[in-house]
Amino acid sequence: MRAYVFLALAGFRRYSTYRQAMVAGMATNVAFGLLRMAVLVAAVAQGAIAGYDVAATATYVWLGQGLMAVVVLWGDKHLADRVRSGDVVVDLYRPWHLQLALFAEDVGRAGYAVVVRLAPPVAFGALLFPFRWPSVGTVPVFVVSVALAVTVSFGMRFLLNATTFWLLDNRGVQAVYTSFTWLFCGLAVPLAFFPEWALPIVWSTPFAAMLQAPIDVFLERGSPWPFLAGQAFWAVVVFAVGHLVLNRAVRKVVVQGG
């Protein structure tokens, strides 16, 4: 366990070295947040939609802008690049479980993103726009929900990267994944805006567990326990599938002579 703790700390330090990139990303999040605010507030200005009034919409926008960098809604390429270069063989020889090692690094990255990418947009939105804060008792539940969202996102990204063991180039799969994520995670519009017949479908996917679930917990849209239960379910599923895929991938590397 000490090795994974050190990997988490290393992940925090690694991303803390790219200060200019983090500031640029934060500025981009704020700029796009203003654009999204203009569109969505115009939609709800004449009346609430699915329970979203102006304050709830502003909270949804700025919390989403901050969480998208914490959770990471797009696919990363770190493992995929190492598979293509063959460097993954060295990772597999190291005295750790590759999936858990990468997850520990991702936890460190997420911890730094909370400070640099989540807090500033939320503070900006809360100062300039109507904002709906949760009750004190909801805050620790929200923290757990964000942790589960990071776990589900990592599990999905790990599976996405693992396809490189077979495809060697997963950019097409990554493009499809990104398109589905942005639509079904609740970033484009709140999932509550979807037609009623589509809600059971979108909520039955792991994408909703990445962003919409923690936002709904923060906004206190009903009991938080169904959201947490869904997130926990998908966290277990994607990690278990990732473990099985990694075992198959190890045999694939051996067959290829790696």
C-alpha positions as CSV (number, residue, x, y, z in Angstrom):
1,M,0.0,0.0,0.0
2,R,2.9,2.4,0.6
3,A,3.9,2.2,-3.0
4,Y,0.4,3.3,-4.1
5,V,0.4,6.2,-1.6
6,F,3.7,7.3,-3.0
7,L,2.3,7.0,-6.5
8,A,-0.6,9.2,-5.6
9,L,1.7,11.8,-4.1
10,A,3.8,11.6,-7.3
11,G,0.7,12.1,-9.4
12,F,-0.1,15.3,-7.4
13,R,3.5,16.6,-7.8
14,R,3.6,15.7,-11.5
15,Y,0.6,17.8,-12.3
16,S,1.6,20.6,-10.0
17,T,4.7,21.3,-12.1
18,Y,2.5,22.3,-15.1
19,R,1.3,25.5,-13.5
20,Q,0.9,27.5,-16.7
21,A,-1.1,24.8,-18.3
22,M,-3.4,24.6,-15.2
23,V,-3.9,28.4,-15.3
24,A,-4.7,28.3,-19.0
25,G,-7.1,25.4,-18.4
26,M,-8.8,27.3,-15.6
27,A,-9.2,30.4,-17.7
28,T,-10.7,28.3,-20.5
29,N,-13.1,26.7,-18.1
30,V,-14.3,30.1,-17.0
31,A,-14.6,31.5,-20.5
32,F,-16.7,28.5,-21.7
33,G,-18.7,28.7,-18.4
34,L,-19.8,32.2,-19.3
35,L,-20.9,31.0,-22.8
36,R,-22.9,28.1,-21.3
37,M,-24.4,30.5,-18.7
38,A,-25.6,32.8,-21.5
39,V,-27.3,30.0,-23.3
40,L,-28.8,28.0,-20.4
41,V,-29.9,31.0,-18.3
42,A,-31.7,32.3,-21.4
43,A,-33.5,29.0,-21.6
44,V,-34.7,29.0,-17.9
45,A,-35.2,32.8,-17.6
46,Q,-38.9,32.5,-18.4
47,G,-39.5,29.7,-16.1
48,A,-37.8,26.7,-14.5
49,I,-37.2,23.6,-16.6
50,A,-37.2,20.2,-14.9
51,G,-36.6,22.0,-11.5
52,Y,-33.7,24.1,-12.8
53,D,-34.2,27.8,-12.1
54,V,-31.5,30.4,-12.6
55,A,-29.7,29.6,-9.4
56,A,-29.7,25.9,-10.0
57,T,-28.6,26.4,-13.6
58,A,-25.7,28.6,-12.5
59,T,-24.7,26.1,-9.9
60,Y,-24.9,23.3,-12.5
61,V,-22.7,25.2,-15.0
62,W,-19.9,26.3,-12.7
63,L,-19.8,23.0,-10.8
64,G,-19.7,21.1,-14.1
65,Q,-16.9,23.4,-15.4
66,G,-14.8,22.6,-12.4
67,L,-15.6,18.9,-12.1
68,M,-14.9,18.2,-15.8
69,A,-11.2,18.6,-15.1
70,V,-11.3,16.7,-11.8
71,V,-13.2,13.7,-13.2
72,V,-11.7,13.9,-16.8
73,L,-14.5,13.4,-19.3
74,W,-12.2,12.8,-22.2
75,G,-9.8,9.9,-22.8
76,D,-6.2,10.2,-21.8
77,K,-3.4,8.6,-23.8
78,H,-0.7,7.7,-21.3
79,L,-1.2,4.0,-21.2
80,A,-2.1,3.8,-24.9
81,D,1.2,5.5,-25.8
82,R,3.2,3.1,-23.7
83,V,1.4,0.2,-25.3
84,R,2.3,1.4,-28.8
85,S,5.9,2.1,-27.8
86,G,6.3,-1.2,-26.0
87,D,7.2,0.5,-22.7
88,V,4.2,-1.1,-21.0
89,V,6.3,-4.3,-20.8
90,V,8.5,-2.5,-18.2
91,D,5.4,-1.5,-16.3
92,L,4.1,-5.0,-16.2
93,Y,7.4,-6.2,-14.7
94,R,7.3,-3.8,-11.8
95,P,6.1,-5.0,-8.4
96,W,2.7,-3.6,-8.6
97,H,-0.7,-4.1,-10.1
98,L,-0.7,-1.9,-13.2
99,Q,-4.4,-0.9,-12.9
100,L,-4.0,0.1,-9.2
101,A,-0.8,1.9,-9.9
102,L,-2.4,4.0,-12.6
103,F,-5.4,4.6,-10.4
104,A,-3.2,5.9,-7.6
105,E,-1.5,8.4,-9.9
106,D,-5.0,9.5,-11.1
107,V,-6.1,10.1,-7.6
108,G,-3.1,12.4,-7.1
109,R,-4.0,14.2,-10.3
110,A,-7.6,14.6,-9.2
111,G,-6.5,16.0,-5.8
112,Y,-4.5,18.7,-7.5
113,A,-7.3,19.5,-9.9
114,V,-9.7,20.0,-7.0
115,V,-7.6,22.8,-5.8
116,V,-6.7,24.4,-9.1
117,R,-9.5,23.5,-11.5
118,L,-12.6,23.0,-9.3
119,A,-12.4,25.6,-6.6
120,P,-11.7,28.7,-8.8
121,P,-14.6,28.3,-11.3
122,V,-17.0,27.6,-8.4
123,A,-15.8,30.6,-6.5
124,F,-16.1,32.8,-9.7
125,G,-19.6,31.6,-10.4
126,A,-20.7,32.0,-6.7
127,L,-19.5,35.6,-6.6
128,L,-21.0,36.8,-9.8
129,F,-24.2,34.7,-10.2
130,P,-27.0,33.3,-8.1
131,F,-25.7,30.1,-6.5
132,R,-27.3,27.3,-4.6
133,W,-25.2,25.9,-1.8
134,P,-26.1,22.6,-0.2
135,S,-26.7,22.0,3.4
136,V,-23.7,21.1,5.7
137,G,-24.7,17.5,5.8
138,T,-24.6,17.1,2.1
139,V,-21.0,18.3,1.7
140,P,-19.4,14.9,2.8
141,V,-21.8,13.0,0.7
142,F,-20.8,15.2,-2.3
143,V,-17.1,14.5,-1.6
144,V,-17.9,10.7,-1.7
145,S,-19.8,11.2,-4.9
146,V,-16.9,13.0,-6.5
147,A,-14.5,10.3,-5.4
148,L,-16.8,7.7,-7.0
149,A,-17.1,9.8,-10.2
150,V,-13.3,9.9,-10.4
151,T,-13.2,6.1,-9.9
152,V,-15.7,5.4,-12.6
153,S,-14.0,7.8,-15.0
154,F,-10.6,6.2,-14.5
155,G,-12.1,2.7,-15.0
156,M,-13.7,3.8,-18.3
157,R,-10.4,5.5,-19.4
158,F,-8.4,2.4,-18.5
159,L,-10.7,0.2,-20.6
160,L,-10.4,2.7,-23.4
161,N,-6.6,2.6,-23.2
162,A,-6.5,-1.2,-22.9
163,T,-8.1,-1.5,-26.4
164,T,-4.7,-0.5,-27.7
165,F,-3.4,-3.9,-26.8
166,W,-5.5,-5.2,-29.7
167,L,-6.0,-2.2,-32.0
168,L,-2.6,-0.7,-31.6
169,D,-4.2,2.7,-32.4
170,N,-7.3,3.5,-30.4
171,R,-7.9,7.1,-31.6
172,G,-11.1,6.1,-33.3
173,V,-12.5,4.5,-30.2
174,Q,-11.5,7.5,-28.2
175,A,-13.3,9.9,-30.5
176,V,-16.5,7.8,-30.2
177,Y,-16.1,7.6,-26.4
178,T,-15.6,11.4,-26.1
179,S,-18.8,12.1,-28.1
180,F,-20.9,9.8,-26.0
181,T,-19.4,11.1,-22.7
182,W,-20.1,14.8,-23.4
183,L,-23.7,14.0,-24.3
184,F,-24.7,11.4,-21.7
185,C,-22.6,12.6,-18.7
186,G,-24.7,15.7,-18.3
187,L,-22.2,18.3,-19.6
188,A,-24.0,19.5,-22.7
189,V,-27.3,20.0,-20.8
190,P,-28.6,18.6,-17.5
191,L,-29.9,15.0,-18.0
192,A,-33.2,16.2,-16.6
193,F,-33.7,18.1,-19.8
194,F,-33.9,14.9,-21.8
195,P,-37.3,13.4,-22.7
196,E,-38.9,11.2,-20.1
197,W,-38.5,8.1,-22.2
198,A,-34.8,8.7,-22.5
199,L,-34.0,9.3,-18.8
200,P,-33.9,5.6,-17.8
201,I,-31.6,4.9,-20.7
202,V,-29.1,7.7,-20.0
203,W,-29.1,7.0,-16.2
204,S,-28.4,3.3,-16.8
205,T,-25.0,4.1,-18.3
206,P,-21.8,4.8,-16.5
207,F,-21.5,8.3,-18.1
208,A,-24.1,9.8,-15.8
209,A,-22.1,8.6,-12.8
210,M,-19.2,10.8,-13.8
211,L,-20.7,14.2,-13.7
212,Q,-24.5,14.5,-13.4
213,A,-24.6,12.3,-10.2
214,P,-22.3,14.5,-8.1
215,I,-24.0,17.7,-9.4
216,D,-27.4,16.4,-8.5
217,V,-26.1,15.4,-5.0
218,F,-24.7,19.0,-4.6
219,L,-28.1,20.5,-5.7
220,E,-29.9,18.1,-3.4
221,R,-32.2,16.8,-6.2
222,G,-33.8,14.1,-4.1
223,S,-32.1,11.5,-1.9
224,P,-28.4,11.2,-2.6
225,W,-28.3,7.4,-1.9
226,P,-29.6,6.3,-5.3
227,F,-26.9,8.4,-6.9
228,L,-24.2,6.9,-4.7
229,A,-25.5,3.4,-5.2
230,G,-25.4,3.8,-9.0
231,Q,-21.9,5.3,-8.9
232,A,-20.6,2.5,-6.6
233,F,-22.2,-0.1,-8.9
234,W,-20.4,1.2,-12.0
235,A,-17.1,1.7,-10.1
236,V,-17.1,-2.0,-9.2
237,V,-18.1,-3.1,-12.7
238,V,-15.6,-1.0,-14.6
239,F,-12.7,-2.0,-12.2
240,A,-13.6,-5.7,-12.4
241,V,-13.9,-5.6,-16.2
242,G,-10.6,-3.7,-16.3
243,H,-8.9,-6.3,-14.2
244,L,-10.1,-9.1,-16.6
245,V,-9.1,-7.1,-19.7
246,L,-5.6,-6.5,-18.2
247,N,-5.1,-10.2,-17.6
248,R,-6.1,-10.9,-21.2
249,A,-3.8,-8.1,-22.4
250,V,-0.8,-9.6,-20.5
251,R,-1.3,-12.8,-22.4
252,K,-1.6,-10.8,-25.6
253,V,1.8,-9.1,-24.9
254,V,3.4,-12.4,-24.3
255,V,2.1,-13.8,-27.5
256,Q,3.5,-10.8,-29.4
257,G,6.8,-11.4,-27.8
258,G,6.9,-8.4,-25.5
